[in-house]
Amino acid sequence: MKDKIILAIESSCDETSAAVVVNGRKVLSNIISSQIDIHTKFGGVVPEVASRKHIEAINPVVEEAILEAGITLDDIDAVAVTYGPGLVGALLVGLQYAKGLAYSLNKPLIGVNHIEGHICANFIEHKDLKPPFVCLVVSGGHTFIVHVMDYGKFEVLGETRDDAAGEAFDKVARAIGLGYPGGPKIDKLSKEGNKNAIKFPRANFHDNTLDFSFSGVKSSVLNYLNKMNMTGEIINKADVAASFQEAVIDVLTENVLTTCKRRNLDKIAIAGGVASNSALREKLTVEAGKNGIKVLFPSPILCTDNAAMIGSAGYFELVKGNISSLDLNAKPNLKLGER
């Protein structure tokens, strides 16, 4: 069978990215233009600023991806693009560009779900990985436990009922003065702290659900900081960071291992920005190992928002014949499994 070459575009939040991917697993290029430095001074992503920066970056990023891959636009078989979930203005920049490209080249357009892309990052990292497996998606905007039954076929078994795990990391980081982005900074500071110093709550529901809730632990940290400030006590930021991180990781680990037992699956793949967290990787690997379960992680570059993962997901949609029409619109609240 002839190789399928996908040009992929990702612009759902604050990274403008383009990649060239062959057969869903081989990456010829993966160019990422990050806006972190711009949004850091605002303490978080400003949607209007993100959209403007995407407009400036998208053409040079796509040109660099094509150049680095050593191909021409005529060589590609399809254009894949994120159309949701994400910031609507940011999504529209990538989507409109991809539509124009697909139309001018007379190539198929493939709309890709951003969360599906994160899951597919594992197919790039682990060339022999095949469904079924459990995927834990943990990022700034999403926290899901997903049963990956087949390529492009998913069942969401658990999700957050309020804050995403990465969102809670960002808010706690801001509260203890670490700034944005919070996840990597809390991970780093936690190495200097005692994870058992402060007992922050773990949300457990009583309805046999695998759902998460992180607003309670976030509020508990804020209340702890306020109380310490009011009584004039010295706050050990490293202990706060480590204890908060442990509370989040405990619940993530427990729920995903419970999922494996219920579904009789022995592989867990992690996806999303928080998948880079060193404490999560360590704890999950140890606890899963006790139960004979294998844990797979993408490289840190594939944990962030990137177009290579969109190219992988786009390939699996293309081979199933799931082509999008040129009137495809951005869906900021797109659910996993929706088309």
C-alpha positions as a Markdown table, in Angstrom:
| # | Residue | x | y | z |
|---|---|---|---|---|
| 1 | Met | 0.0 | 0.0 | 0.0 |
| 2 | Lys | 1.3 | 3.5 | -0.9 |
| 3 | Asp | 2.5 | 5.6 | 2.0 |
| 4 | Lys | 0.0 | 8.3 | 3.0 |
| 5 | Ile | 1.6 | 11.7 | 3.7 |
| 6 | Ile | -0.4 | 14.1 | 5.9 |
| 7 | Leu | 0.2 | 17.8 | 6.4 |
| 8 | Ala | -1.2 | 18.7 | 9.8 |
| 9 | Ile | -2.0 | 22.0 | 11.4 |
| 10 | Glu | -2.7 | 22.7 | 15.1 |
| 11 | Ser | -3.8 | 26.1 | 16.5 |
| 12 | Ser | -6.3 | 25.3 | 19.3 |
| 13 | Cys | -4.7 | 27.4 | 22.1 |
| 14 | Asp | -1.4 | 29.1 | 22.2 |
| 15 | Glu | 0.9 | 27.0 | 20.0 |
| 16 | Thr | 1.0 | 27.4 | 16.2 |
| 17 | Ser | 2.2 | 24.1 | 14.8 |
| 18 | Ala | 2.5 | 22.3 | 11.5 |
| 19 | Ala | 3.9 | 18.8 | 10.8 |
| 20 | Val | 4.3 | 16.2 | 8.1 |
| 21 | Val | 3.4 | 12.7 | 9.2 |
| 22 | Val | 3.7 | 9.4 | 7.2 |
| 23 | Asn | 1.2 | 6.6 | 7.8 |
| 24 | Gly | 0.2 | 8.0 | 11.2 |
| 25 | Arg | 3.4 | 7.0 | 13.0 |
| 26 | Lys | 6.5 | 8.5 | 11.2 |
| 27 | Val | 7.2 | 12.2 | 11.7 |
| 28 | Leu | 9.1 | 14.0 | 9.0 |
| 29 | Ser | 8.8 | 17.4 | 10.6 |
| 30 | Asn | 7.0 | 18.9 | 13.6 |
| 31 | Ile | 7.4 | 22.7 | 13.9 |
| 32 | Ile | 5.9 | 24.4 | 17.0 |
| 33 | Ser | 5.8 | 28.2 | 17.5 |
| 34 | Ser | 5.0 | 28.7 | 21.2 |
| 35 | Gln | 3.4 | 31.9 | 22.6 |
| 36 | Ile | 4.3 | 31.1 | 26.3 |
| 37 | Asp | 6.6 | 34.1 | 26.7 |
| 38 | Ile | 3.8 | 36.4 | 25.4 |
| 39 | His | 1.1 | 35.1 | 27.7 |
| 40 | Thr | 3.3 | 34.7 | 30.8 |
| 41 | Lys | 3.0 | 38.4 | 31.5 |
| 42 | Phe | -0.8 | 38.1 | 31.5 |
| 43 | Gly | -0.7 | 35.1 | 33.9 |
| 44 | Gly | -2.5 | 32.9 | 31.3 |
| 45 | Val | -3.6 | 32.7 | 27.7 |
| 46 | Val | -5.4 | 35.8 | 26.3 |
| 47 | Pro | -7.6 | 34.5 | 23.5 |
| 48 | Glu | -7.5 | 37.6 | 21.3 |
| 49 | Val | -3.7 | 37.8 | 21.6 |
| 50 | Ala | -3.4 | 34.1 | 20.8 |
| 51 | Ser | -5.5 | 34.5 | 17.6 |
| 52 | Arg | -3.4 | 37.4 | 16.3 |
| 53 | Lys | -0.2 | 35.5 | 16.9 |
| 54 | His | -1.5 | 32.5 | 15.1 |
| 55 | Ile | -2.3 | 34.7 | 12.1 |
| 56 | Glu | 1.3 | 36.0 | 12.1 |
| 57 | Ala | 2.9 | 32.6 | 12.6 |
| 58 | Ile | 0.9 | 30.1 | 10.6 |
| 59 | Asn | 2.3 | 30.7 | 7.1 |
| 60 | Pro | 6.0 | 30.6 | 8.2 |
| 61 | Val | 5.4 | 27.5 | 10.4 |
| 62 | Val | 3.7 | 25.5 | 7.5 |
| 63 | Glu | 6.5 | 26.5 | 5.1 |
| 64 | Glu | 9.2 | 25.4 | 7.6 |
| 65 | Ala | 7.4 | 22.1 | 8.1 |
| 66 | Ile | 7.3 | 21.4 | 4.4 |
| 67 | Leu | 10.9 | 22.4 | 4.0 |
| 68 | Glu | 12.2 | 20.3 | 6.9 |
| 69 | Ala | 10.2 | 17.2 | 5.7 |
| 70 | Gly | 12.0 | 17.5 | 2.3 |
| 71 | Ile | 8.7 | 17.3 | 0.3 |
| 72 | Thr | 6.6 | 19.6 | -1.7 |
| 73 | Leu | 2.9 | 20.5 | -1.2 |
| 74 | Asp | 2.1 | 18.3 | -4.2 |
| 75 | Asp | 3.4 | 15.2 | -2.3 |
| 76 | Ile | 0.9 | 15.3 | 0.4 |
| 77 | Asp | -2.3 | 13.1 | 0.4 |
| 78 | Ala | -4.4 | 15.2 | 2.8 |
| 79 | Val | -4.5 | 18.2 | 5.0 |
| 80 | Ala | -5.5 | 17.5 | 8.7 |
| 81 | Val | -6.4 | 20.3 | 11.1 |
| 82 | Thr | -7.7 | 20.7 | 14.6 |
| 83 | Tyr | -11.3 | 21.9 | 14.6 |
| 84 | Gly | -12.1 | 21.6 | 18.3 |
| 85 | Pro | -12.1 | 21.7 | 21.2 |
| 86 | Gly | -10.2 | 24.9 | 21.9 |
| 87 | Leu | -10.4 | 28.7 | 21.7 |
| 88 | Val | -12.7 | 29.5 | 18.9 |
| 89 | Gly | -10.7 | 32.4 | 17.4 |
| 90 | Ala | -7.5 | 30.3 | 17.6 |
| 91 | Leu | -9.1 | 27.3 | 16.0 |
| 92 | Leu | -10.5 | 29.4 | 13.1 |
| 93 | Val | -7.0 | 30.6 | 12.1 |
| 94 | Gly | -5.7 | 27.1 | 11.6 |
| 95 | Leu | -9.0 | 25.8 | 10.1 |
| 96 | Gln | -9.4 | 28.6 | 7.5 |
| 97 | Tyr | -5.7 | 28.2 | 6.5 |
| 98 | Ala | -6.1 | 24.4 | 6.1 |
| 99 | Lys | -9.3 | 24.8 | 4.1 |
| 100 | Gly | -7.6 | 27.2 | 1.7 |
| 101 | Leu | -4.7 | 24.8 | 1.3 |
| 102 | Ala | -6.9 | 21.7 | 0.7 |
| 103 | Tyr | -9.0 | 23.6 | -1.8 |
| 104 | Ser | -6.1 | 25.0 | -3.8 |
| 105 | Leu | -4.3 | 21.7 | -3.8 |
| 106 | Asn | -7.5 | 19.7 | -4.5 |
| 107 | Lys | -6.6 | 17.4 | -1.5 |
| 108 | Pro | -8.9 | 16.0 | 1.1 |
| 109 | Leu | -9.5 | 18.0 | 4.3 |
| 110 | Ile | -9.6 | 16.0 | 7.6 |
| 111 | Gly | -11.0 | 17.7 | 10.7 |
| 112 | Val | -9.4 | 16.3 | 13.8 |
| 113 | Asn | -10.5 | 16.3 | 17.4 |
| 114 | His | -7.7 | 17.8 | 19.5 |
| 115 | Ile | -8.2 | 15.3 | 22.4 |
| 116 | Glu | -8.0 | 12.4 | 19.8 |
| 117 | Gly | -4.8 | 14.0 | 18.7 |
| 118 | His | -3.3 | 13.8 | 22.2 |
| 119 | Ile | -4.2 | 10.1 | 22.4 |
| 120 | Cys | -2.6 | 9.4 | 19.0 |
| 121 | Ala | 0.7 | 10.9 | 20.1 |
| 122 | Asn | 1.3 | 7.5 | 21.7 |
| 123 | Phe | 1.1 | 5.9 | 18.2 |
| 124 | Ile | 4.0 | 8.1 | 17.1 |
| 125 | Glu | 6.1 | 7.4 | 20.2 |
| 126 | His | 5.3 | 3.6 | 20.5 |
| 127 | Lys | 5.3 | 2.3 | 16.9 |
| 128 | Asp | 3.9 | -1.1 | 17.9 |
| 129 | Leu | 1.1 | 0.2 | 20.1 |
| 130 | Lys | -2.3 | -1.0 | 19.0 |
| 131 | Pro | -5.8 | -0.7 | 20.6 |
| 132 | Pro | -7.3 | -1.7 | 23.0 |
| 133 | Phe | -5.8 | 0.2 | 25.9 |
| 134 | Val | -6.7 | 2.8 | 28.5 |
| 135 | Cys | -5.6 | 6.4 | 27.9 |
| 136 | Leu | -5.4 | 9.0 | 30.6 |
| 137 | Val | -5.7 | 12.5 | 29.0 |
| 138 | Val | -4.4 | 15.2 | 31.4 |
| 139 | Ser | -3.9 | 18.7 | 30.2 |
| 140 | Gly | -4.7 | 22.3 | 31.0 |
| 141 | Gly | -8.2 | 22.1 | 29.6 |
| 142 | His | -9.0 | 18.4 | 29.8 |
| 143 | Thr | -8.9 | 15.4 | 32.1 |
| 144 | Phe | -10.4 | 12.2 | 30.8 |
| 145 | Ile | -10.1 | 8.4 | 31.2 |
| 146 | Val | -10.7 | 6.9 | 27.8 |
| 147 | His | -11.1 | 3.3 | 26.7 |
| 148 | Val | -9.4 | 3.2 | 23.2 |
| 149 | Met | -11.3 | 0.3 | 21.6 |
| 150 | Asp | -10.0 | 0.8 | 18.1 |
| 151 | Tyr | -8.3 | 3.5 | 16.0 |
| 152 | Gly | -10.7 | 6.5 | 16.2 |
| 153 | Lys | -13.2 | 4.5 | 18.4 |
| 154 | Phe | -13.3 | 5.8 | 22.0 |
| 155 | Glu | -15.4 | 5.4 | 25.1 |
| 156 | Val | -15.0 | 8.1 | 27.8 |
| 157 | Leu | -15.2 | 6.4 | 31.2 |
| 158 | Gly | -14.3 | 9.2 | 33.5 |
| 159 | Glu | -13.8 | 13.0 | 33.2 |
| 160 | Thr | -13.5 | 16.0 | 35.5 |
| 161 | Arg | -16.6 | 17.6 | 36.8 |
| 162 | Asp | -15.0 | 21.0 | 37.3 |
| 163 | Asp | -11.4 | 22.1 | 36.8 |
| 164 | Ala | -9.0 | 20.1 | 34.6 |
| 165 | Ala | -5.9 | 18.9 | 36.4 |
| 166 | Gly | -3.6 | 21.2 | 34.5 |
| 167 | Glu | -6.0 | 24.1 | 35.2 |
| 168 | Ala | -5.7 | 23.4 | 38.9 |
| 169 | Phe | -1.9 | 23.3 | 38.6 |
| 170 | Asp | -1.9 | 26.7 | 37.0 |
| 171 | Lys | -4.2 | 28.3 | 39.6 |
| 172 | Val | -2.3 | 26.9 | 42.6 |
| 173 | Ala | 1.0 | 28.0 | 40.9 |
| 174 | Arg | -0.3 | 31.5 | 40.6 |
| 175 | Ala | -1.5 | 31.5 | 44.3 |
| 176 | Ile | 2.0 | 30.6 | 45.6 |
| 177 | Gly | 3.7 | 33.1 | 43.3 |
| 178 | Leu | 5.2 | 30.7 | 40.7 |
| 179 | Gly | 3.6 | 32.3 | 37.7 |
| 180 | Tyr | 2.5 | 30.7 | 34.4 |
| 181 | Pro | 2.7 | 28.0 | 33.1 |
| 182 | Gly | 2.1 | 26.4 | 36.5 |
| 183 | Gly | 2.5 | 22.6 | 35.8 |
| 184 | Pro | 6.3 | 22.5 | 35.1 |
| 185 | Lys | 7.0 | 25.0 | 37.9 |
| 186 | Ile | 5.0 | 23.0 | 40.5 |
| 187 | Asp | 6.7 | 19.8 | 39.3 |
| 188 | Lys | 10.1 | 21.4 | 39.7 |
| 189 | Leu | 9.5 | 23.0 | 43.1 |
| 190 | Ser | 7.8 | 19.8 | 44.5 |
| 191 | Lys | 11.2 | 18.0 | 44.3 |
| 192 | Glu | 12.4 | 20.3 | 47.2 |
| 193 | Gly | 9.2 | 19.7 | 49.3 |
| 194 | Asn | 7.6 | 17.0 | 51.5 |
| 195 | Lys | 4.6 | 15.5 | 49.7 |
| 196 | Asn | 3.1 | 14.4 | 53.1 |
| 197 | Ala | 3.6 | 17.8 | 54.9 |
| 198 | Ile | 0.0 | 19.0 | 54.3 |
| 199 | Lys | -3.0 | 16.7 | 54.0 |
| 200 | Phe | -5.1 | 18.2 | 51.1 |
| 201 | Pro | -8.4 | 16.4 | 50.2 |
| 202 | Arg | -8.9 | 13.8 | 47.5 |
| 203 | Ala | -12.3 | 13.9 | 45.9 |
| 204 | Asn | -14.0 | 10.6 | 45.9 |
| 205 | Phe | -17.6 | 10.2 | 44.6 |
| 206 | His | -19.9 | 7.6 | 46.1 |
| 207 | Asp | -21.7 | 6.6 | 42.8 |
| 208 | Asn | -19.1 | 4.1 | 41.6 |
| 209 | Thr | -17.9 | 6.7 | 39.0 |
| 210 | Leu | -14.4 | 7.2 | 37.6 |
| 211 | Asp | -14.9 | 11.0 | 37.4 |
| 212 | Phe | -12.6 | 13.6 | 38.8 |
| 213 | Ser | -13.0 | 16.8 | 40.7 |
| 214 | Phe | -10.0 | 19.2 | 41.3 |
| 215 | Ser | -11.8 | 22.4 | 42.4 |
| 216 | Gly | -11.9 | 21.1 | 46.1 |
| 217 | Val | -8.2 | 20.5 | 46.4 |
| 218 | Lys | -7.5 | 23.9 | 44.7 |
| 219 | Ser | -9.8 | 25.7 | 47.1 |
| 220 | Ser | -8.2 | 23.8 | 50.0 |
| 221 | Val | -4.8 | 25.1 | 49.0 |
| 222 | Leu | -6.1 | 28.7 | 48.7 |
| 223 | Asn | -7.7 | 28.4 | 52.2 |
| 224 | Tyr | -4.5 | 27.0 | 53.7 |
| 225 | Leu | -2.5 | 29.9 | 52.2 |
| 226 | Asn | -5.0 | 32.5 | 53.5 |
| 227 | Lys | -5.0 | 31.0 | 57.0 |
| 228 | Met | -1.2 | 31.0 | 57.1 |
| 229 | Asn | -1.1 | 34.6 | 55.9 |
| 230 | Met | -3.7 | 35.7 | 58.5 |
| 231 | Thr | -1.8 | 34.0 | 61.4 |
| 232 | Gly | 1.6 | 35.3 | 60.1 |
| 233 | Glu | 3.1 | 31.9 | 59.8 |
| 234 | Ile | 5.8 | 31.1 | 57.3 |
| 235 | Ile | 4.6 | 29.3 | 54.2 |
| 236 | Asn | 6.9 | 26.5 | 52.8 |
| 237 | Lys | 6.0 | 26.8 | 49.1 |
| 238 | Ala | 7.8 | 23.6 | 48.2 |
| 239 | Asp | 5.7 | 21.6 | 50.8 |
| 240 | Val | 2.5 | 23.2 | 49.5 |
| 241 | Ala | 3.4 | 22.4 | 45.9 |
| 242 | Ala | 4.5 | 18.8 | 46.7 |
| 243 | Ser | 1.4 | 18.1 | 48.9 |
| 244 | Phe | -1.0 | 19.6 | 46.3 |
| 245 | Gln | 0.7 | 17.6 | 43.5 |
| 246 | Glu | 0.5 | 14.4 | 45.5 |
| 247 | Ala | -3.3 | 14.9 | 46.1 |
| 248 | Val | -3.9 | 15.3 | 42.3 |
| 249 | Ile | -1.7 | 12.4 | 41.3 |
| 250 | Asp | -3.2 | 10.1 | 43.9 |
| 251 | Val | -6.6 | 10.4 | 42.4 |
| 252 | Leu | -5.4 | 10.2 | 38.8 |
| 253 | Thr | -3.5 | 7.0 | 39.5 |
| 254 | Glu | -6.3 | 5.3 | 41.5 |
| 255 | Asn | -9.0 | 6.0 | 39.0 |
| 256 | Val | -7.0 | 4.9 | 35.9 |
| 257 | Leu | -5.9 | 1.6 | 37.7 |
| 258 | Thr | -9.5 | 0.9 | 38.6 |
| 259 | Thr | -10.4 | 1.4 | 35.0 |
| 260 | Cys | -7.9 | -1.2 | 33.9 |
| 261 | Lys | -9.2 | -3.7 | 36.4 |
| 262 | Arg | -12.9 | -3.1 | 35.4 |
| 263 | Arg | -12.1 | -3.4 | 31.7 |
| 264 | Asn | -9.4 | -6.1 | 32.1 |
| 265 | Leu | -6.8 | -4.1 | 30.2 |
| 266 | Asp | -3.1 | -4.2 | 30.8 |
| 267 | Lys | -1.9 | -1.1 | 29.0 |
| 268 | Ile | -2.2 | 2.6 | 30.0 |
| 269 | Ala | -1.1 | 5.4 | 27.7 |
| 270 | Ile | -0.8 | 8.9 | 29.1 |
| 271 | Ala | -1.5 | 12.0 | 27.0 |
| 272 | Gly | -1.6 | 15.8 | 27.3 |
| 273 | Gly | 0.6 | 18.4 | 28.9 |
| 274 | Val | 0.4 | 17.0 | 32.5 |
| 275 | Ala | 1.7 | 13.7 | 31.1 |
| 276 | Ser | 5.2 | 15.3 | 31.3 |
| 277 | Asn | 4.9 | 15.6 | 35.1 |
| 278 | Ser | 7.7 | 13.5 | 36.6 |
| 279 | Ala | 5.8 | 12.6 | 39.8 |
| 280 | Leu | 2.8 | 11.3 | 37.8 |
| 281 | Arg | 5.1 | 9.2 | 35.6 |
| 282 | Glu | 6.9 | 7.7 | 38.6 |
| 283 | Lys | 3.9 | 6.9 | 40.7 |
| 284 | Leu | 1.8 | 5.5 | 37.9 |
| 285 | Thr | 4.6 | 3.3 | 36.6 |
| 286 | Val | 5.3 | 1.9 | 40.1 |
| 287 | Glu | 1.6 | 1.3 | 41.1 |
| 288 | Ala | 0.8 | -0.1 | 37.6 |
| 289 | Gly | 3.8 | -2.4 | 37.8 |
| 290 | Lys | 2.5 | -3.9 | 41.0 |
| 291 | Asn | -0.6 | -5.0 | 39.0 |
| 292 | Gly | 1.2 | -6.2 | 35.9 |
| 293 | Ile | 0.1 | -3.2 | 33.9 |
| 294 | Lys | 2.4 | -1.5 | 31.4 |
| 295 | Val | 2.5 | 2.4 | 31.3 |
| 296 | Leu | 3.4 | 4.2 | 28.1 |
| 297 | Phe | 4.3 | 7.9 | 27.8 |
| 298 | Pro | 5.0 | 10.2 | 24.8 |
| 299 | Ser | 8.1 | 12.3 | 24.7 |
| 300 | Pro | 7.6 | 15.7 | 26.4 |
| 301 | Ile | 7.4 | 17.4 | 22.9 |
| 302 | Leu | 4.5 | 15.1 | 22.0 |
| 303 | Cys | 2.7 | 15.9 | 25.3 |
| 304 | Thr | 2.4 | 19.6 | 24.4 |
| 305 | Asp | 0.0 | 20.8 | 21.7 |
| 306 | Asn | 1.7 | 19.9 | 18.4 |
| 307 | Ala | 0.7 | 19.1 | 14.9 |
| 308 | Ala | 2.4 | 15.7 | 14.6 |
| 309 | Met | -0.3 | 14.2 | 16.9 |
| 310 | Ile | -3.0 | 15.8 | 14.6 |
| 311 | Gly | -1.3 | 14.2 | 11.6 |
| 312 | Ser | -1.4 | 10.8 | 13.3 |
| 313 | Ala | -5.1 | 11.1 | 14.1 |
| 314 | Gly | -5.8 | 12.5 | 10.6 |
| 315 | Tyr | -4.2 | 9.5 | 9.0 |
| 316 | Phe | -6.5 | 7.0 | 10.8 |
| 317 | Glu | -9.5 | 9.1 | 9.8 |
| 318 | Leu | -8.3 | 9.2 | 6.2 |
| 319 | Val | -7.9 | 5.4 | 5.9 |
| 320 | Lys | -11.5 | 5.0 | 7.2 |
| 321 | Gly | -12.8 | 7.5 | 4.6 |
| 322 | Asn | -13.7 | 10.2 | 7.1 |
| 323 | Ile | -13.2 | 13.3 | 4.9 |
| 324 | Ser | -14.5 | 16.7 | 6.0 |
| 325 | Ser | -16.3 | 19.1 | 3.8 |
| 326 | Leu | -14.9 | 22.6 | 3.1 |
| 327 | Asp | -17.7 | 24.2 | 5.1 |
| 328 | Leu | -16.4 | 22.5 | 8.3 |
| 329 | Asn | -16.6 | 25.0 | 11.2 |
| 330 | Ala | -14.7 | 25.3 | 14.5 |
| 331 | Lys | -16.3 | 23.6 | 17.5 |
| 332 | Pro | -14.8 | 25.0 | 20.7 |
| 333 | Asn | -16.7 | 22.5 | 22.9 |
| 334 | Leu | -16.3 | 19.4 | 20.7 |
| 335 | Lys | -16.6 | 16.1 | 22.6 |
| 336 | Leu | -14.4 | 13.1 | 22.1 |
| 337 | Gly | -16.0 | 10.7 | 19.7 |
| 338 | Glu | -18.2 | 13.4 | 18.1 |
| 339 | Arg | -17.9 | 14.1 | 14.4 |
